[in-house]
Amino acid sequence: MTATGAYQEATGLTSRGWWWWERRRSAVLDVSLGVFSALECALEGVGFAGDSGLPVPAGVLLGLVAGASLALRRRWPIAVVLVSVAVTPASMGFLLSVVGLYTLAASEVPRRITAALAGMSVVGTFIVTFVRLHQSVARGDYDPGYWYVPLMSAVMSLGITGPPLLYGLYIGARRRLMESLRERADSLERELSLLADRAEERAEWARTEERTRIAREMHDVVAHRVSLMVVHAAALQAVARKDPEKAVKNAALVGDMGRQALTELREMLGVLRAADQQPVAVRVDAVPLAAVGAAAAAAAAAAEEGPCLEDIEALVGQSREAGMVVELMVQGEARGYDALVEQTAYRVVQEALTNVHKHAAGAKVMVRLARREAEVAMQVENGPADGVTADAGLPSGGNGLVGMRERVKALGGVFVSGTTDAGGFRVSAVLPDRAPVAS
């Protein structure tokens, strides 16, 4: 916004600008107006010099200086109006007065100053017009009446100052409105850009969360089944020649566990394919960032019929068949928990037993499950390895405890793990009876 309130458009902008002009065409326009105003005032200065008795060159020079001041209208609009008021008694500066008032009204000058200068211009024009008309009427033979001179003076003074003043006020208000609209458009564009960035961040966060959840599911499914298969394979290798019947039994168990692992993997892949085929409409402005992962996990859990608390006994039986000494203790009556809660409880016990197979071969294990009114608690505690049972050499990726903690924390539960005084390891978790609802 310039001193006159003119909006600086991109078209015509110079790299540095000329003095206070930001555009070349603005400079050309103001200089041209200054030249025309100077010529007008110079011609009117000749008549003023004759009426006042001044030398003609002095009147012309006064007119040139006063008229040329119009070129400064964007920089000093107040000074231009004051010059026009000052030369009003000399009956010069019509263009200077009109353009000066328009520029003043369209500028950012306070309205009280604009009103004061406009009032001075009206009063000056009225007085000069009144004196000129009164002299003309006095020299003539026709007497139009006492009302003619004041009325015509008022009409001429208002006619000269009113239109440029009102038009300048209109242009200034319009330019300020356009500037405000442009600022609002820029602000809206920035907000839309921020929303797009946030949407991209949320989408990336959701993809990362979903990849983490899938990796956790794959780890829980594959690690436990394959760990048992490796344990049974090692036992099969040890007893193949000594006890063929037990070898056959172990081989059948390995086959059953492999088929179970493949079945669970197929179910998981089927859920992923079904989720890819279902279009999901997401309102970016209505979904909190923290709820995206929970909603994805809940949808996947609802789509597949995962394990439940009743399957823990079978899970413990599989470890017993692999040679582990496991004791299961269940407290409380059977209650209806959310499917995601029961699945998480099952996975915690499953991963804890898998860790025992990996890190504490031959250790005794105690599995405790407590069904309470508003929560379900589980604990898997093992003693130290007996030092006799051969280690199956199972690899460890270090993701078991991390995955269990993530599962429990996602449901608002409590997870604790650590070594015991006896040299073993304990995993404990408490889950609420209902999964949190993503709002």
Disulfide bonds with the S-S distance in Angstrom:
none
